[in-house]
């Protein structure tokens, strides 16, 4: 769901499972899982030299796991680091752990925001079999002989989302919180627009000079990029309010008018994004819902 007002780099197309040295301490290996929600695939990162960490090993794909094992031949994989538990990021951790003996660390396991929450049904459904040996809290670090990773809590796209700073290179692994090809999907019930916006502002206050995202190429001017993402969300909120003031009451009506020409495969995701904005607008008292804030509710100006 890319938007023209944000400076995306869309010419990112490395070969799946090819190892690319993208910085002195970072190798990138693209998982073979392209799609409308994953772009060219999930970016897996090998961090360090000799003793390494592998970040976001991706979906449960035997060829990708084999490529990661081959890429680290002669080295020790000490940790498998997970930014969040969506199925395109975490499931390969178990096969990789079995092959390497590495500890699985990172975000906490998925816990629904609401006791009766149901999956959004998108590719972003959580890996419920994820079991980390160590959960990293905001500000905690993980160190190897050649790298130091600092965990930063960034809920929004997922309630358990973490990003990781590579201290030696002033770089940040942004997972799906900030992606290099599109805006992030914020899909209730787990995704939260208010949390997402707070997390964007949190990163704006940080000094990292490059982001390595979970999908797409690097973000080389992150502060400018973050400003564009925040501005885009404010524009989307304004567009939703415009449609409600014009008489639209249902989310599908708003999606048809706000996302003209959208790929049909992404309309469900667009509806959930509008729902995330409406959750925030209702909580702030700007919009009124005729009952629980759901995809089927009717929305009116407050």
Secondary structure by P-SEA (a helix, b strand, c coil): cccccccccccccccccccccccccbbbbbcccccccccccbbbbbccccbbbbcccccccaaaaaaaaaaacccccccccccccccccccaaaaaaaaccbbbbcccccccccccccccccccccccccccccccccccccccccbbbbbbbbcccccbbbbbbcccccccccccccccccccccccccccaaaaaaaaaaaaacccccccccccccccaaaaaaaaaaaaaaaaaaaaaaaaaaccccaaaaaaaacccccccaaaaaaaaaaaaaaaaaaaccbbbccccccccccccc
